[in-house]
Amino acid sequence: MNGPEVALKTIRKELRHIAKVPVYFAQAERTSEIKIGFSTNVDNRMYQLSNQRWTNVTLLGWIPGGPKVEREMHQKFAEFSIGGEWFSPAPDLLSFIATSTRHDEPVWVPPKYGRITDMGYDSLLRSEARYLARLST
């Protein structure tokens, strides 16, 4: 294997790892708004959100998928967006959460190469495309 092939293999391994990260659906008690986000440690994230919102934030459900699926969920429920990653508790969104998400304890997915962020994910996607282009020429 040459350098670009090794790099591509490593990038794809990291992307598969990130795809296991939980995408959570959480509801703020005081306002009923729903946050759609991703986190490697959902329990810790619920604590952080509760402190940020000055109200209890409860996990309603989760699905694996990391940043990719989070973005898909934001697009799917865009009509209910109230800004950022927060959404109004519309019946369609609540129905999706009730029927299509897991309600057990979310998995903890430790990051292999540092904190998983949207920017880091986008960088991996760009790197994957760049190495694929090198290998196809």
N, C-alpha and C positions, 0 to 999 in steps of 0.2 A: 504494500500500500504506500502511495506517495503522500506528501504533506497535505494537499487539499482533501484527499480521501479520508485521512485520519481526522482532520479538522471537521469535515462534514459528519463523520461518524460520531464524534464527540458532541457536536451541536445537536444532532438528532437525538442522541441519548438524553441530553439535558431537556430538550423539548418534550420527550416522552415522560420524563420525570415531572416537569411542570404541569403536564396534562392531568396528573393525579391530584393536584392541589384543589381543595374544596372551593366551590363557588357557593356562597351562603346567601340566604334570604333572611333578613332580620328585621324586626319591627320595633319601632320606638313606642313605648307605652303611652306617653303623654300626647303624641300627635298622630299615632297610628301609621306614620310614614314607614315605607319599607326600603331597606338598603339592600342593594345587590352588589356584592363585592367578592373578592377572593382573598384567602389568607392561608398560610401554612399552619397557623395555630388559631383556630376559630374561637376557642374559649377565651383566649387572651384578647382577641379582636372584639368580642362582645363586651368585655370589661372596658376596653378603650372607648368604644362607641358610647357606652352608658355614661362615661365621664365626660365625653365631648358633647353629648346631647342633653346632659343634665336630667336624664330620665332612664329608667330601665330599658335595655334593648334586649329583646328575646330572639333567639334563633328559632325560625319557623321551619327551615329545611335546608338541605344542601345537595349539591350534585358535584361530581368530579369534573374537572375541565380547565381550571386555571384561567389565565387572562383571555384565552380564545373564547371559551364558553361564556365568561362574564360579558364580553363584548356582544356575543350573540344574544344574550338575555337582555342587555341594554337596548339593543335594536328591536328585539321582539316586543318589548314593553315600552318603547319610546313614547307612545302616545300618552302614557301615564307618568312620564318624567316630571318631576317638580324641581329639577336642578341637580347637577352632578350625578351621583349614583343613588339618589333617593327618588322613590316613586310613590304615587298615591295608592292606597290599598284598594284598587279596582277589583271587581269580581273576577275578571279574567286572570289577573295576576294571582289573586288568592286561590283560585281554582287550580291554576298551574302548580302552585306551591303544594297544595293539598294532595294532588294526584301524581305529580311528576318528580317530586324531590324525596330524598331520604330523610327520615326523621330520627335516625339513631345518632350516636355520638360521631361527629365528623372525624375523619382520619387526620392524623398529624403528619404532615409531609415536610420533613426537615429539608431546608434548602441545601443543595450540594455545594454551590459556588457563591454563597452570599445571599442576601435578601432578594426575593423575587419581586420585581417591579414591572410595571407596564413598559417602561423604557428599556429595561433589560431584556424583556420578552421581544420587543420590537427589534432590538439589536441582534438577537439570535436569529430572528426571521430574515433580517437583511444579510447576515453572515451566511445563512443557509443558501439564500439566493445567489450570493456572490460566489460561493464555492461550487454550487451547481453549474453556474455559468462557466467557471474555469474548467470544470471537468467535461463540459459538453463541447469545448472548442478543441 
